[in-house]
Amino acid sequence: MTESTDTDFGKTGNSRSGVGVSMPDLSAWFIREVFPLEPTLMQFLQRYWRNESDLADLKQDVYLRVYEAAKTKRPNPVKPFLFTVARGIIIDKIRRDQVVPIEAVADLEALNVAADIPGPDRNAMARDELRRLQSAIDRLPPRHREAVILAQIEGLGGQEIAARMGITKSTVSHYLKESIRTLATALYAELSDLRRAP
């Protein structure tokens, strides 16, 4: 059985990305742009993950995610992207493991890891906020509501919303501005009423 090395990336790649990136070009980019960052990456991983036996796997996971992402679009600049991926992998591992040994992570606050499970009071408040928001959205005019849902829930841009709704981009912009103003006013008024209630 032969072990896979860091430089095996892309030698047996496939074209699932559909963007026409040739594997030799991608591998050359990876070796040229990502591998030189390995010493800094390892320092980062050692700082935030103290279990030495996991470091090689963590590094490999980072490399794999960066490589997979580069199949679609090559990150530029590479270094911030590499460390964002590394941070995400550490946070995922902490959450997945559910138990964080004292020696595992040097500084959880530096990684901005939130508490895993919100308390019942936070759940209740979040449900109330969602109900108020849903009620305010339901009161919007139909075309305004459609634009807000396409923008805020489906994540479409102005041009895509305009095409989907059969209107101009400036009309989409108008709908969104009016809707956000209306929603903010409605939610603020409801919060003020709740605060005044005995």
N, CA, C and O of each residue as an XYZ file, in Angstrom:
792
protein
N       0.848     -1.180      0.000
C       0.000      0.000      0.000
C       0.886      1.233      0.000
O       1.820      1.325      0.796
N       0.604      2.179     -0.883
C       1.425      3.389     -0.948
C       0.685      4.526     -0.295
O      -0.535      4.636     -0.414
N       1.421      5.371      0.393
C       0.811      6.528      1.038
C       0.675      7.655      0.048
O       1.518      7.840     -0.829
N      -0.411      8.418      0.199
C      -0.608      9.608     -0.628
C       0.209     10.739     -0.033
O       0.206     10.928      1.184
N       0.889     11.475     -0.846
C       1.656     12.619     -0.366
C       0.929     13.892     -0.703
O      -0.041     13.891     -1.460
N       1.415     15.002     -0.122
C       0.795     16.304     -0.363
C       0.807     16.668     -1.835
O      -0.077     17.392     -2.293
N       1.770     16.192     -2.578
C       1.888     16.588     -3.973
C       1.076     15.708     -4.911
O       1.176     15.855     -6.129
N       0.263     14.782     -4.362
C      -0.564     13.930     -5.208
C      -1.807     14.651     -5.723
O      -2.513     14.110     -6.574
N      -2.092     15.856     -5.232
C      -3.289     16.570     -5.640
C      -3.354     16.714     -7.149
O      -2.385     17.118     -7.791
N      -4.501     16.381     -7.701
C      -4.775     16.672     -9.099
C      -4.257     15.669    -10.081
O      -4.576     15.786    -11.264
N      -3.482     14.692     -9.684
C      -2.938     13.762    -10.664
C      -4.005     12.840    -11.223
O      -3.910     12.374    -12.359
N      -5.025     12.582    -10.411
C      -6.115     11.744    -10.897
C      -7.430     12.497    -10.774
O      -8.462     11.893    -10.484
N      -7.405     13.791    -10.988
C      -8.602     14.613    -10.826
C      -9.630     14.338    -11.898
O      -9.332     13.743    -12.933
N     -10.843     14.780    -11.633
C     -11.893     14.662    -12.639
C     -12.385     16.043    -12.993
O     -11.921     17.032    -12.426
N     -13.301     16.126    -13.907
C     -13.751     17.440    -14.375
C     -15.145     17.752    -13.870
O     -15.967     18.302    -14.602
N     -15.423     17.392    -12.586
C     -16.740     17.655    -12.028
C     -17.058     19.136    -11.958
O     -18.230     19.511    -12.010
N     -16.054     19.986    -11.841
C     -16.324     21.413    -11.677
C     -16.958     22.018    -12.904
O     -17.656     23.025    -12.787
N     -16.751     21.460    -14.056
C     -17.375     21.948    -15.273
C     -16.849     23.273    -15.757
O     -17.450     23.882    -16.643
N     -15.752     23.740    -15.209
C     -15.240     25.042    -15.613
C     -14.024     24.926    -16.508
O     -13.412     25.942    -16.837
N     -13.662     23.754    -16.902
C     -12.577     23.585    -17.865
C     -11.193     23.806    -17.315
O     -10.271     24.080    -18.083
N     -11.006     23.697    -15.996
C      -9.685     23.852    -15.415
C      -8.942     22.542    -15.604
O      -9.399     21.495    -15.144
N      -7.803     22.590    -16.274
C      -7.050     21.350    -16.464
C      -6.334     21.030    -15.164
O      -5.824     21.920    -14.484
N      -6.303     19.755    -14.830
C      -5.697     19.328    -13.576
C      -4.206     19.652    -13.501
O      -3.730     20.058    -12.441
N      -3.452     19.485    -14.598
C      -2.030     19.865    -14.495
C      -1.849     21.358    -14.179
O      -0.980     21.723    -13.388
N      -2.677     22.226    -14.803
C      -2.587     23.660    -14.507
C      -2.951     23.941    -13.057
O      -2.290     24.728    -12.380
N      -4.010     23.288    -12.587
C      -4.451     23.478    -11.214
C      -3.396     22.976    -10.234
O      -3.115     23.627     -9.228
N      -2.820     21.828    -10.531
C      -1.768     21.286     -9.656
C      -0.543     22.200     -9.640
O       0.063     22.418     -8.591
N      -0.186     22.728    -10.801
C       0.961     23.651    -10.864
C       0.668     24.904    -10.041
O       1.532     25.388     -9.309
N      -0.558     25.428    -10.164
C      -0.960     26.600     -9.362
C      -0.870     26.280     -7.877
O      -0.348     27.074     -7.095
N      -1.380     25.114     -7.492
C      -1.397     24.715     -6.094
C       0.023     24.629     -5.541
O       0.305     25.135     -4.455
N       0.905     23.993     -6.287
C       2.292     23.847     -5.846
C       2.986     25.205     -5.765
O       3.768     25.458     -4.849
N       2.697     26.066     -6.719
C       3.331     27.386     -6.774
C       2.786     28.338     -5.701
O       3.555     29.078     -5.087
N       1.472     28.325     -5.471
C       0.848     29.333     -4.610
C       0.579     28.866     -3.178
O       0.702     29.650     -2.237
N       0.213     27.595     -3.011
C      -0.232     27.125     -1.697
C       0.891     26.475     -0.900
O       1.064     26.794      0.276
N       1.654     25.581     -1.501
C       2.701     24.880     -0.764
C       3.704     25.802     -0.084
O       4.138     25.483      1.024
N       4.102     26.932     -0.680
C       5.045     27.805      0.030
C       4.489     28.360      1.347
O       5.250     28.832      2.191
N       3.170     28.302      1.521
C       2.557     28.807      2.750
C       2.514     27.747      3.863
O       2.038     28.025      4.964
N       3.006     26.545      3.579
C       2.911     25.448      4.543
C       3.528     25.763      5.905
O       2.897     25.458      6.916
N       4.726     26.358      5.995
C       5.274     26.634      7.334
C       4.359     27.544      8.161
O       4.164     27.314      9.354
N       3.803     28.572      7.526
C       2.903     29.481      8.228
C       1.611     28.774      8.603
O       1.081     28.979      9.695
N       1.103     27.947      7.704
C      -0.101     27.181      7.985
C       0.131     26.256      9.183
O      -0.722     26.162     10.066
N       1.256     25.587      9.216
C       1.536     24.664     10.320
C       1.656     25.415     11.645
O       1.218     24.910     12.679
N       2.242     26.613     11.631
C       2.305     27.419     12.855
C       0.896     27.757     13.328
O       0.595     27.678     14.519
N       0.038     28.132     12.387
C      -1.349     28.454     12.713
C      -2.053     27.239     13.328
O      -2.698     27.349     14.371
N      -1.923     26.090     12.678
C      -2.578     24.874     13.173
C      -2.045     24.482     14.547
O      -2.815     24.087     15.423
N      -0.729     24.588     14.741
C      -0.146     24.246     16.040
C      -0.619     25.201     17.129
O      -0.771     24.810     18.286
N      -0.850     26.441     16.754
C      -1.295     27.420     17.753
C      -2.702     27.111     18.234
O      -2.997     27.236     19.422
N      -3.576     26.707     17.312
C      -4.981     26.527     17.667
C      -5.395     25.078     17.873
O      -6.514     24.818     18.315
N      -4.527     24.137     17.566
C      -4.839     22.724     17.795
C      -3.616     22.049     18.372
O      -2.660     21.776     17.645
N      -3.627     21.775     19.654
C      -2.430     21.318     20.352
C      -2.156     19.828     20.192
O      -1.045     19.388     20.489
N      -3.102     19.051     19.745
C      -2.886     17.620     19.598
C      -2.048     17.380     18.344
O      -2.560     17.397     17.225
N      -0.762     17.159     18.549
C       0.194     17.014     17.445
C      -0.181     15.902     16.465
O       0.099     16.005     15.271
N      -0.807     14.853     16.961
C      -1.124     13.723     16.082
C      -2.205     14.072     15.052
O      -2.354     13.365     14.056
N      -2.955     15.147     15.280
C      -4.002     15.549     14.336
C      -3.508     16.536     13.281
O      -4.203     16.765     12.291
N      -2.341     17.117     13.465
C      -1.907     18.220     12.606
C      -1.766     17.826     11.138
O      -2.169     18.587     10.259
N      -1.214     16.672     10.862
C      -1.048     16.251      9.466
C      -2.401     16.087      8.785
O      -2.569     16.464      7.625
N      -3.368     15.519      9.516
C      -4.716     15.358      8.945
C      -5.385     16.710      8.727
O      -6.031     16.932      7.703
N      -5.228     17.608      9.692
C      -5.810     18.943      9.543
C      -5.219     19.656      8.329
O      -5.946     20.260      7.539
N      -3.898     19.582      8.188
C      -3.236     20.218      7.047
C      -3.778     19.637      5.737
O      -4.068     20.370      4.792
N      -3.910     18.308      5.699
C      -4.407     17.642      4.493
C      -5.838     18.082      4.182
O      -6.186     18.284      3.019
N      -6.678     18.231      5.234
C      -8.056     18.695      5.043
C      -8.080     20.116      4.469
O      -8.881     20.429      3.589
N      -7.190     20.964      4.983
C      -7.101     22.336      4.472
C      -6.713     22.310      3.002
O      -7.340     22.972      2.175
N      -5.681     21.548      2.681
C      -5.234     21.460      1.295
C      -6.351     20.952      0.384
O      -6.560     21.473     -0.711
N      -7.054     19.944      0.848
C      -8.118     19.374      0.026
C      -9.214     20.397     -0.252
O      -9.671     20.532     -1.387
N      -9.637     21.126      0.800
C     -10.702     22.127      0.599
C     -10.247     23.265     -0.310
O     -11.010     23.726     -1.159
N      -9.014     23.716     -0.136
C      -8.502     24.791     -0.989
C      -8.427     24.315     -2.431
O      -8.799     25.041     -3.353
N      -7.951     23.108     -2.619
C      -7.831     22.544     -3.970
C      -9.202     22.404     -4.624
O      -9.382     22.769     -5.786
N     -10.166     21.873     -3.875
C     -11.522     21.714     -4.403
C     -12.135     23.070     -4.756
O     -12.782     23.209     -5.794
N     -11.935     24.054     -3.903
C     -12.469     25.395     -4.180
C     -11.812     25.988     -5.424
O     -12.471     26.666     -6.212
N     -10.525     25.736     -5.598
C      -9.791     26.290     -6.744
C     -10.224     25.669     -8.060
O      -9.963     26.231     -9.124
N     -10.884     24.515     -8.004
C     -11.409     23.926     -9.236
C     -12.475     24.825     -9.839
O     -12.617     24.898    -11.059
N     -13.216     25.502     -8.991
C     -14.268     26.401     -9.448
C     -13.724     27.799     -9.699
O     -13.940     28.383    -10.761
N     -13.011     28.329     -8.701
C     -12.443     29.670     -8.833
C     -11.202     29.750     -7.962
O     -11.248     29.446     -6.770
N     -10.121     30.151     -8.546
C      -8.874     30.230     -7.783
C      -8.912     31.440     -6.859
O      -9.148     32.561     -7.309
N      -8.682     31.216     -5.579
C      -8.723     32.333     -4.631
C      -7.566     33.297     -4.863
O      -6.434     32.886     -5.119
N      -7.870     34.565     -4.769
C      -6.841     35.574     -4.930
C      -7.173     36.734     -4.006
O      -8.190     37.395     -4.215
N      -6.367     37.008     -3.005
C      -5.094     36.385     -2.664
C      -5.312     35.033     -1.978
O      -6.374     34.769     -1.413
N      -4.304     34.205     -2.041
C      -4.410     32.831     -1.556
C      -4.304     32.758     -0.035
O      -5.068     32.034      0.604
N      -3.364     33.499      0.550
C      -3.063     33.348      1.977
C      -4.279     33.571      2.879
O      -4.534     32.724      3.736
N      -5.052     34.669      2.738
C      -6.216     34.831      3.616
C      -7.238     33.703      3.434
O      -7.861     33.257      4.398
N      -7.399     33.254      2.200
C      -8.334     32.169      1.938
C      -7.885     30.886      2.640
O      -8.694     30.183      3.245
N      -6.596     30.592      2.553
C      -6.036     29.399      3.185
C      -6.308     29.413      4.687
O      -6.699     28.392      5.252
N      -6.104     30.561      5.339
C      -6.298     30.622      6.783
C      -7.776     30.657      7.162
O      -8.141     30.204      8.246
N      -8.620     31.181      6.298
C     -10.066     31.111      6.543
C     -10.525     29.659      6.501
O     -11.319     29.229      7.338
N     -10.030     28.912      5.534
C     -10.355     27.489      5.431
C      -9.841     26.747      6.667
O     -10.564     25.935      7.244
N      -8.608     27.017      7.075
C      -8.028     26.341      8.239
C      -8.844     26.634      9.496
O      -9.121     25.734     10.288
N      -9.220     27.878      9.669
C     -10.036     28.271     10.825
C     -11.361     27.526     10.818
O     -11.801     27.025     11.853
N     -12.003     27.451      9.646
C     -13.276     26.751      9.533
C     -13.156     25.272      9.853
O     -14.037     24.697     10.493
N     -12.076     24.657      9.412
C     -11.871     23.226      9.684
C     -11.671     22.987     11.179
O     -12.198     22.019     11.726
N     -10.923     23.851     11.835
C     -10.728     23.702     13.280
C     -12.057     23.850     14.014
O     -12.371     23.055     14.899
N     -12.830     24.856     13.652
C     -14.132     25.071     14.299
C     -15.048     23.877     14.045
O     -15.722     23.409     14.963
N     -15.080     23.379     12.806
C     -15.892     22.198     12.501
C     -15.476     21.011     13.359
O     -16.324     20.283     13.875
N     -14.175     20.820     13.510
C     -13.670     19.679     14.292
C     -14.055     19.822     15.756
O     -14.434     18.846     16.402
N     -13.958     21.030     16.274
C     -14.342     21.270     17.672
C     -15.826     20.959     17.857
O     -16.206     20.273     18.806
N     -16.652     21.458     16.960
C     -18.093     21.211     17.070
C     -18.424     19.735     16.895
O     -19.273     19.197     17.605
N     -17.759     19.087     15.959
C     -18.014     17.671     15.688
C     -17.611     16.817     16.884
O     -18.328     15.887     17.253
N     -16.481     17.124     17.483
C     -15.998     16.331     18.612
C     -16.816     16.567     19.879
O     -16.866     15.697     20.747
N     -17.459     17.737     19.998
C     -18.309     18.098     21.137
C     -17.559     18.196     22.464
O     -18.049     18.834     23.395
N     -16.408     17.593     22.567
C     -15.618     17.663     23.786
C     -14.290     18.292     23.403
O     -13.598     17.819     22.501
N     -13.946     19.361     24.101
C     -12.709     20.055     23.785
C     -11.741     19.868     24.940
O     -11.900     20.490     25.991
N     -10.738     19.018     24.756
C      -9.750     18.866     25.830
C      -9.024     20.192     26.048
O      -8.847     20.980     25.120
N      -8.616     20.417     27.271
C      -7.939     21.673     27.605
C      -6.741     21.901     26.690
O      -6.502     23.029     26.259
N      -5.991     20.854     26.392
C      -4.793     21.031     25.579
C      -5.087     21.155     24.087
O      -4.185     21.463     23.308
N      -6.338     20.918     23.675
C      -6.638     20.879     22.243
C      -6.551     22.242     21.586
O      -5.986     22.370     20.500
N      -7.097     23.254     22.222
C      -7.167     24.555     21.584
C      -6.565     25.603     22.504
O      -6.920     25.698     23.678
N      -5.658     26.381     21.959
C      -4.961     27.380     22.769
C      -5.883     28.510     23.188
O      -5.843     28.940     24.341
N      -6.709     28.998     22.283
C      -7.514     30.173     22.579
C      -8.806     30.117     21.774
O      -8.841     30.567     20.629
N      -9.868     29.569     22.361
C     -11.136     29.446     21.641
C     -11.703     30.808     21.252
O     -12.300     30.952     20.185
N     -11.519     31.798     22.108
C     -12.065     33.117     21.793
C     -11.429     33.695     20.539
O     -12.095     34.396     19.776
N     -10.163     33.415     20.315
C      -9.496     33.918     19.112
C     -10.098     33.310     17.860
O     -10.036     33.913     16.788
N     -10.682     32.125     17.978
C     -11.330     31.485     16.836
C     -12.790     31.889     16.700
O     -13.447     31.518     15.727
N     -13.302     32.644     17.661
C     -14.703     33.080     17.650
C     -15.675     31.906     17.605
O     -16.637     31.925     16.836
N     -15.431     30.893     18.418
C     -16.332     29.752     18.474
C     -17.460     30.108     19.417
O     -17.237     30.412     20.590
N     -18.671     30.068     18.895
C     -19.839     30.383     19.709
C     -20.199     29.180     20.555
O     -19.803     28.051     20.263
N     -20.954     29.439     21.605
C     -21.462     28.332     22.417
C     -22.276     27.426     21.515
O     -23.016     27.895     20.651
N     -22.135     26.123     21.720
C     -22.775     25.152     20.837
C     -24.289     25.245     20.836
O     -24.906     25.242     19.771
N     -24.900     25.326     22.014
C     -26.351     25.251     22.089
C     -26.879     26.479     22.814
O     -26.527     26.712     23.970
N     -27.734     27.280     22.139
C     -28.318     28.423     22.829
C     -29.296     27.945     23.901
O     -29.900     26.880     23.783
N     -29.434     28.746     24.933
C     -30.359     28.393     26.008
C     -31.805     28.544     25.577
O     -32.082     29.102     24.515
N     -32.736     28.051     26.396
C     -34.157     28.124     26.047
C     -34.650     29.560     25.880
O     -35.502     29.830     25.034
N     -34.115     30.485     26.688
C     -34.538     31.872     26.560
C     -34.138     32.454     25.213
O     -34.913     33.183     24.594
N     -32.922     32.131     24.754
C     -32.490     32.625     23.444
C     -33.295     31.987     22.320
O     -33.600     32.649     21.327
N     -33.645     30.704     22.463
C     -34.492     30.043     21.461
C     -35.853     30.715     21.367
O     -36.360     30.962     20.273
N     -36.444     31.010     22.529
C     -37.766     31.642     22.552
C     -37.707     33.037     21.936
O     -38.589     33.419     21.167
N     -36.664     33.798     22.278
C     -36.521     35.146     21.711
C     -36.328     35.078     20.202
O     -36.898     35.882     19.466
N     -35.532     34.129     19.742
C     -35.291     33.992     18.306
C     -36.578     33.619     17.576
O     -36.853     34.142     16.495
N     -37.368     32.720     18.160
C     -38.652     32.350     17.535
C     -39.585     33.548     17.457
O     -40.260     33.749     16.447
N     -39.625     34.354     18.535
C     -40.474     35.551     18.523
C     -40.023     36.539     17.451
O     -40.844     37.114     16.737
N     -38.711     36.727     17.349
C     -38.190     37.645     16.332
C     -38.545     37.162     14.933
O     -38.931     37.957     14.076
N     -38.412     35.843     14.698
C     -38.753     35.290     13.380
C     -40.243     35.459     13.082
O     -40.624     35.772     11.954
N     -41.088     35.250     14.103
C     -42.538     35.442     13.893
C     -42.852     36.898     13.533
O     -43.645     37.168     12.631
N     -42.220     37.826     14.251
C     -42.456     39.245     13.963
C     -41.976     39.598     12.562
O     -42.653     40.320     11.830
N     -40.794     39.081     12.189
C     -40.264     39.351     10.858
C     -41.173     38.761      9.782
O     -41.471     39.429      8.792
N     -41.622     37.503      9.969
C     -42.509     36.868      8.995
C     -43.805     37.653      8.853
O     -44.304     37.839      7.743
N     -44.347     38.113      9.972
C     -45.584     38.899      9.938
C     -45.380     40.206      9.170
O     -46.232     40.611      8.381
N     -44.239     40.860      9.411
C     -43.946     42.116      8.712
C     -43.752     41.867      7.220
O     -44.216     42.660      6.400
N     -43.074     40.776      6.853
C     -42.880     40.450      5.437
C     -44.216     40.147      4.773
O     -44.454     40.555      3.637
N     -45.090     39.431      5.481
C     -46.413     39.098      4.927
C     -47.253     40.335      4.635
O     -48.118     40.306      3.760
N     -47.001     41.429      5.369
C     -47.776     42.661      5.159
C     -47.252     43.517      4.012
O     -47.896     44.494      3.631
N     -46.089     43.164      3.453
C     -45.555     43.914      2.308
C     -46.432     43.689      1.077
O     -47.078     42.648      0.957
N     -46.458     44.679      0.147
C     -47.146     44.436     -1.126
C     -46.510     43.235     -1.828
O     -45.309     43.010     -1.679
N     -47.286     42.461     -2.588
C     -46.787     41.212     -3.175
C     -45.479     41.344     -3.960
O     -44.583     40.514     -3.801
N     -45.355     42.367     -4.801
C     -44.141     42.504     -5.606
C     -42.932     42.882     -4.739
O     -41.815     42.427     -4.987
N     -43.166     43.712     -3.731
C     -42.096     44.065     -2.795
C     -41.651     42.817     -2.031
O     -40.455     42.570     -1.872
N     -42.621     42.038     -1.563
C     -42.318     40.813     -0.811
C     -41.500     39.848     -1.674
O     -40.534     39.248     -1.203
N     -41.899     39.706     -2.942
C     -41.178     38.813     -3.851
C     -39.723     39.255     -4.016
O     -38.815     38.424     -3.999
N     -39.501     40.558     -4.176
C     -38.139     41.078     -4.334
C     -37.298     40.821     -3.080
O     -36.130     40.446     -3.180
N     -37.890     41.023     -1.906
C     -37.171     40.797     -0.646
C     -36.801     39.326     -0.499
O     -35.674     39.003     -0.124
N     -37.733     38.444     -0.789
C     -37.471     37.006     -0.657
C     -36.368     36.573     -1.628
O     -35.477     35.806     -1.262
N     -36.435     37.070     -2.864
C     -35.414     36.709     -3.845
C     -34.032     37.228     -3.430
O     -33.020     36.558     -3.630
N     -34.009     38.428     -2.850
C     -32.723     39.026     -2.457
C     -32.191     38.448     -1.161
O     -31.031     38.041     -1.091
N     -33.024     38.408     -0.139
C     -32.539     38.070      1.197
C     -32.558     36.579      1.512
O     -31.745     36.105      2.306
N     -33.470     35.839      0.902
C     -33.560     34.410      1.212
C     -32.875     33.575      0.141
O     -32.117     32.656      0.453
N     -33.140     33.893     -1.122
C     -32.506     33.129     -2.197
C     -31.134     33.677     -2.571
O     -30.380     33.011     -3.280
N     -30.797     34.883     -2.106
C     -29.470     35.428     -2.325
C     -29.196     35.906     -3.743
O     -28.040     35.958     -4.164
N     -30.244     36.255     -4.484
C     -30.046     36.705     -5.861
C     -29.614     38.165     -5.896
O     -29.934     38.935     -4.990
N     -28.891     38.541     -6.935
C     -28.479     39.925     -7.135
C     -29.567     40.698     -7.868
O     -30.542     40.120     -8.350
N     -29.387     42.016     -7.943
C     -30.382     42.892     -8.561
C     -30.734     42.520     -9.989
O     -31.905     42.522    -10.369
N     -29.714     42.199    -10.780
C     -29.950     41.846    -12.188
C     -30.755     40.548    -12.295
O     -31.661     40.436    -13.121
N     -30.414     39.574    -11.453
C     -31.134     38.287    -11.475
C     -32.582     38.457    -11.037
O     -33.490     37.850    -11.605
N     -32.788     39.292    -10.017
C     -34.156     39.542     -9.542
C     -34.957     40.228    -10.635
O     -36.109     39.874    -10.884
N     -34.343     41.215    -11.288
C     -35.030     41.936    -12.365
C     -35.450     40.976    -13.471
O     -36.574     41.042    -13.969
N     -34.541     40.084    -13.852
C     -34.854     39.118    -14.908
C     -35.962     38.178    -14.469
O     -36.872     37.886    -15.245
N     -35.896     37.702    -13.238
C     -36.895     36.747    -12.736
C     -38.275     37.404    -12.628
O     -39.292     36.770    -12.910
N     -38.305     38.690    -12.215
C     -39.592     39.362    -12.012
C     -40.077     40.100    -13.260
O     -41.218     40.560    -13.304
N     -39.222     40.214    -14.266
C     -39.610     40.910    -15.488
C     -39.725     42.415    -15.314
O     -40.595     43.055    -15.906
N     -38.827     42.981    -14.485
C     -38.827     44.426    -14.228
C     -37.398     44.933    -14.380
O     -36.468     44.151    -14.585
N     -37.233     46.251    -14.279
C     -35.884     46.816    -14.403
C     -35.132     46.700    -13.080
O     -35.723     46.514    -12.017
N     -33.823     46.815    -13.183
C     -32.983     46.741    -11.991
C     -33.269     47.915    -11.050
O     -33.225     47.756     -9.830
N     -33.558     49.075    -11.603
C     -33.867     50.231    -10.754
C     -35.176     50.023     -9.993
O     -35.320     50.489     -8.863
N     -36.133     49.321    -10.615
C     -37.385     49.016     -9.920
C     -37.117     48.035     -8.781
O     -37.688     48.164     -7.698
N     -36.259     47.068     -9.025
C     -35.877     46.131     -7.963
C     -35.266     46.904     -6.803
O     -35.620     46.681     -5.646
N     -34.349     47.813     -7.115
C     -33.697     48.619     -6.086
C     -34.734     49.419     -5.295
O     -34.652     49.506     -4.069
N     -35.698     49.997     -5.992
C     -36.767     50.762     -5.335
C     -37.576     49.845     -4.417
O     -37.830     50.200     -3.266
N     -37.985     48.673     -4.908
C     -38.762     47.722     -4.101
C     -38.004     47.347     -2.829
O     -38.570     47.317     -1.736
N     -36.711     47.062     -2.994
C     -35.917     46.628     -1.838
C     -35.754     47.750     -0.814
O     -35.881     47.514      0.388
N     -35.472     48.974     -1.283
C     -35.325     50.095     -0.354
C     -36.610     50.347      0.411
O     -36.596     50.508      1.631
N     -37.726     50.380     -0.315
C     -39.023     50.610      0.333
C     -39.344     49.489      1.316
O     -39.826     49.740      2.421
N     -39.076     48.267      0.911
C     -39.389     47.112      1.761
C     -38.558     47.107      3.030
O     -39.081     46.858      4.116
N     -37.271     47.378      2.901
C     -36.396     47.389      4.079
C     -36.825     48.497      5.031
O     -36.853     48.298      6.246
N     -37.159     49.660      4.487
C     -37.629     50.771      5.321
C     -38.913     50.371      6.045
O     -39.051     50.607      7.246
N     -39.855     49.764      5.315
C     -41.127     49.353      5.907
C     -40.911     48.295      6.984
O     -41.505     48.364      8.059
N     -40.052     47.310      6.689
C     -39.781     46.251      7.668
C     -39.122     46.806      8.925
O     -39.494     46.444     10.041
N     -38.145     47.682      8.738
C     -37.454     48.264      9.892
C     -38.424     49.062     10.757
O     -38.398     48.959     11.983
N     -39.284     49.861     10.113
C     -40.263     50.655     10.850
C     -41.219     49.743     11.615
O     -41.494     49.972     12.793
N     -41.727     48.703     10.937
C     -42.682     47.792     11.571
C     -42.042     47.067     12.748
O     -42.638     46.982     13.822
N     -40.828     46.542     12.554
C     -40.175     45.794     13.634
C     -39.792     46.701     14.791
O     -39.908     46.306     15.952
N     -39.339     47.907     14.492
C     -38.976     48.841     15.553
C     -40.207     49.234     16.357
O     -40.149     49.319     17.584
N     -41.337     49.478     15.661
C     -42.578     49.851     16.345
C     -43.039     48.718     17.254
O     -43.463     48.964     18.383
N     -42.961     47.466     16.766
C     -43.372     46.320     17.584
C     -42.478     46.176     18.804
O     -42.965     45.890     19.898
N     -41.167     46.372     18.629
C     -40.253     46.276     19.769
C     -40.534     47.375     20.786
O     -40.489     47.134     21.992
N     -40.826     48.587     20.300
C     -41.148     49.695     21.206
C     -42.412     49.371     21.983
O     -42.481     49.630     23.185
N     -43.424     48.802     21.306
C     -44.666     48.432     21.981
C     -44.417     47.359     23.036
O     -44.980     47.414     24.129
N     -43.571     46.384     22.707
C     -43.259     45.321     23.661
C     -42.553     45.875     24.891
O     -42.806     45.431     26.010
N     -41.662     46.851     24.682
C     -40.927     47.426     25.821
C     -41.860     48.232     26.724
O     -41.680     48.270     27.941
N     -42.874     48.884     26.105
C     -43.811     49.699     26.891
C     -44.838     48.849     27.640
O     -45.403     49.289     28.642
N     -45.074     47.640     27.154
C     -46.091     46.787     27.767
C     -45.691     46.443     29.197
O     -44.523     46.159     29.461
N     -46.673     46.466     30.148
C     -46.372     46.187     31.565
C     -46.006     44.737     31.782
O     -45.725     44.334     32.911
